[in-house]
Amino acid sequence: MVSRSYSNLLELASGEAPSPSFSRMRRRLPRIMTVAGIMSDIDDDGSDSVSSDPSSSAAQRDRIIIVANQLPIKVHRKTDDSRGWTFSWDENSLLLQLKDGLGDDEVEFIYVGCLKEDIHPNDQDEVSQILLETFKCVPTFLPPDLFSRYYHGFCKQQLWPLFHYMLPLSPDLGGRFNRSLWQAYVSVNKIFADRIMEVINPEDDFVWVHDYHLMVLPTFLRKRFNRVKLGFFLHSPFPSSEIYKTLPIREELLRALLNSDLIGFHTFDYARHFLSCCSRMLGVSYESKRGYIGLEYYGRTVSIKILPVGIHMGQLQSVLSLPETEAKVAELMKQFPAQGKTLLLGVDDMDIFKGISLKLLAMEQLLLQHPEKKGKVVLVQIANPARGKGKDVKEVQDETYATVKRINETFGEPGYDPVILIDQPLKFYERIAYYVVAECCLVTAVRDGMNLIPYEYIISRQANEKLDKVLGLETSTPKKSMLVVSEFIGCSPSLSGAIRVNPWNIDAVAEAMDSALVMAEPEKQLRHEKHYKYVSTHDVAYWARSFLQDLERTCKDHVRRRCWGIGFGLSFRVVALDPNFRKLVMEHIVSAYRRTTTRAILLDYDGTLMPQNSIDKKPSSKTLDILNSLCRDKNNMVFIVSARRRDTLAEWFSSCDKLGIAAEHGYFMRMKRDEEWETCVPVGECNWKQIAEPVMQLYTETTDGSIIEFKETAMAWCYEDADPDFGSCQAKELLDHLESVLANEPVTVKSGSNCVEVKPQGISKGLVAKRLLSSMQEKGMLPDFVLCIGDDRSDEDMFEEITSSIAGPSIAPHAEVFACTVGRKPSKAKYYLDDTVEIVRLMQGLASVADQMMPV
């Protein structure tokens, strides 16, 4: 549960955004206010964000609000004596690159985020106005102390290490959970939400939130605008459930992300870990439909996108064409190849997860195992400044410097240092020049969300005509490149021609480095050609277009859904239902019960009258009293419809002499306790059990927590107490296995709630409903009140039968019909109740009315 100390942060203005218009409306940026506590009035006055002029709609573009921790803006103080700042685009920012990839003609972009410099409160209004008018950027100003606790505290010391598989087993290993830092994180996400609300047109705008700094932002936005079109992309790894579940606020973060419409990940592994966490911690399972992965979350479909980000081809190619790049390449050619030295290159941030020291140890091992390479191979390690702070960064720096010094002292000689460490920031064209000259690029990170260094290297090695001349190559010469990459980085799956290594295995990395150096030229060329084809076609524009297309597809049915919010604090979520699907109100059904005279009531048992997770499955005395009260009215036909054995049900409901029971999905039926059991279909042979039982037994032995439930006419393999992921996986395998071996038998194999069941063909709960209505019709009792309640797939057959019978002869004209499912979910029922507690309360209300209507 969320702490009360910060749950009030979510108490935003209530209200639901109006339904979007199907026609494109003209949009303009509303006036932005920068005074604390004042918001623009876009929700009160539609004229601020939507024009009523239909003639201008055709010329308007889609508008996307990009939200990230940092704006793609460079900030500099003016060099003269005057106060003020100068601003320019940060060409290396991914957020700016995705805009360039899509083009301003197609989409209008607005950016929301922080600046890299502290702006004095006196200057914030002016800066906001400049950034909005010139760059369409909305800066989020945070007090320095709050920013430090949010970014350097919670983001970098708690989320970032954990997402990179570093558990805080001691205070020195990552940050222990600190609730005050978490509160700062939530507060900053709330401030971001406030800034977005100043510029958003909730009817039409798309919002795209980036990375782990803003993981609870979707909840704030969803609470304010139930139908907001919201995408989230995680640029870091998502850890396995075993790691993630150690986080004290694990459920809050998952629920916040599920308030998005589309969640993006770089790799299938990251997505798989997220889905596993949702299944294990929230009980939310996923399914794949026509290639799209989706989670059903309170009636909303949250889609999952798996696509690694790409590079900006135009930017790289323009840098490759610069005269400065050409001059730097010529300089490096003289420094390395002209002196008979082969250049190996590493480009990494100076942090604990980039594996710089492991790379250096592999270089040391290479020189030990292959002394002939001494003087011929040089590793240039470009170490960019770390983005975080702390003791771990200092330790990485000290270890790196010490290792470089040791290797150079051991293997160096006059005019030759095996390792050259560049720990000063390089200009982009200088880095590109190193890519062009390097024979092999080494990326040995122990964990990294994506890492675009290999992509940049591949494009740089393709070069251009001018650089070919500097390199001494003919224009027609096939290009080549070699990559040694860690298998723990996000780009690894897309680089099938790279030599993948476990960076912790120093010997294997050294061997991979040697293989890259001695590999035949044609092989290097083929690998380069394969990589270049992928990287050049899957660039940042492709990534952005694909994500936004999927976001638009996911949000297209927002307009026809009825939405409302439930829950408090960070447990808030939106329920989205079909307009015809509504909650069954006690007053409504009680009134209908009073008005009618002949009633049919069909009730499922497990999951409906009895909670699924209950240990004792026997009906309570209260349940039995309710059923007896309803059965006392001779005009009522009350039925329990269950998958359980008939002897079990007969024993449990022995005190209800007028209660009808349908056992084993309706194979056995009796109208009252003293009547004989009937069968809905002719009794057949059960020889198929001899085939099914050994198969089920095999899966029971290999799946801890699973059992076989034997029935007279059916068998069920239940895995309610098994590991949810493994149990679900085994259930799918068992379903296929049983369908295969029982293909020629008169049975059906179906998957249910935590079970796989084999039962005779033609048996369904729908058949029970049909038989009951027919029986009442034969007795001249046309029901004018029908209530049917169930919770799982097998009950959908009852709902379908009841609904289809409304216009038929077995139900009275203008009858009151209530088909009700348990929980808000897609169903053939038109009504729902949230849980078994509400169902029992409803049935208690009906029983009370029944008692009042009985003659004294």
Secondary structure, DSSP 8 states (H G I E B T S, - for coil): ---HHHHGGG-----------SS---B-------STT----TTT-GGGTB---GGGGGG--EEEEEEEEE-SEEEEE-SSSS--EEEEE-TT-HHHHHHHHH-TTTEEEEEEEE-SS---GGGHHHHHHHHHHHH-EEE----HHHHIIIIIIIIIIIIHHHHTT---SSTTSS----HHHHHHHHHHHHHHHHHHHHH--TTT-EEEEESGGGTTHHHHHHHH-TT-EEEEE--S----HHHHTTSTTHHHHHHHHTTSSEEEESSHHHHHHHHHHIIIII---EEEETTEEEEEETTEEEEEEE------HHHHHHHHTSHHHHHHHHHHHHHTGGGT-EEEEEEEESSTTS-HHHHHHHHHHHHHH-GGGTTTEEEEEEEE--SS-SHHHHHHHHHHHHHHHHHHHHH-BTTB-SEEEE-S---HHHHHHHHHH-SEEEE--SSBS---HHHHHHHHHH--HHHHHHHT--TTS-----EEEETTBTTGGG-TTSEEE-TT-HHHHHHHHHHHHHS-HHHHHHHHHHHHHHHHHS-HHHHHHHHHHHHHHHHTTGGG-EEEEE-SGGG-EEEEE-TT-EE--HHHHHHHHHH-S-EEEEEE-BTTTB-TT-S--S--HHHHHHHHHHHTSTTEEEEEE-SS-HHHHHHHTTT-TT-EEEEGGGTEEESSTTS--EESS-----TTHHHHHHHHHHHHHHSTT-EEEE-SS-EEEE-TTS-HHHHHHHHHHHHHHHHHHTTTSSEEEEEETTEEEEEETT--HHHHHHHHHHHHHHTT---SEEEEEE-SHHHHHHHHHHHHTTTSTTS-TT-EEEEEEESSS--S-SEEESSHHHHHHHHHHHHHHHHHHS--
